[in-house]
């Protein structure tokens, strides 16, 4: 469980950074553009931020 917790914390931190900084090499990918088509820019940012916060909290909780 230690490895899973560390991976979740790192993934959560990366998702939070991506949602805040919005780097163009990630935001121009087809998957993110599809999210923006259906959710809008704010919705996509909030979705990535929510996933990041959830992973970060779960990783912190399961770390012994």
C-alpha positions in Angstrom: 0.0 0.0 0.0 3.0 2.3 0.5 3.8 2.4 -3.2 0.1 3.0 -4.2 -0.1 5.9 -1.7 3.1 7.5 -3.0 1.9 7.1 -6.6 -1.5 8.6 -5.8 0.1 11.6 -4.0 2.5 12.2 -6.9 -0.4 11.9 -9.5 -2.6 14.2 -7.4 0.1 16.8 -7.2 0.7 16.6 -10.9 -3.0 16.9 -11.7 -3.3 20.0 -9.5 -0.2 21.6 -11.1 -1.6 20.9 -14.6 -5.0 22.4 -13.8 -3.4 25.5 -12.4 -0.6 26.1 -14.9 -2.5 24.7 -18.0 0.7 23.9 -20.0 0.0 24.0 -23.8 1.7 20.7 -24.6 -0.8 18.9 -22.4 -3.9 21.1 -23.1 -3.5 20.7 -26.8 -3.8 16.9 -26.7 -6.9 15.4 -28.3 -8.2 14.0 -25.0 -8.2 17.3 -23.2 -9.7 19.1 -26.3 -12.5 16.5 -26.2 -13.1 17.3 -22.6 -13.1 21.1 -23.4 -15.6 20.5 -26.2 -18.2 18.9 -23.8 -17.3 20.6 -20.5 -15.8 23.9 -21.5 -12.5 25.3 -20.3 -13.6 25.9 -16.7 -15.3 22.5 -16.4 -12.2 20.8 -17.7 -10.0 22.7 -15.3 -12.3 21.8 -12.4 -12.5 18.2 -13.4 -8.7 17.8 -13.4 -8.4 19.8 -10.2 -11.1 17.6 -8.5 -9.3 14.4 -9.7 -6.0 15.7 -8.4 -7.4 16.7 -5.0 -9.2 13.3 -4.6 -6.1 11.3 -5.5 -4.0 13.5 -3.1 -6.4 13.0 -0.2 -6.8 9.2 -0.8 -3.0 8.9 -1.1 -2.5 10.7 2.2 -5.3 8.7 4.0 -4.0 5.2 3.0 -0.3 6.0 3.7 0.4 4.3 7.1 
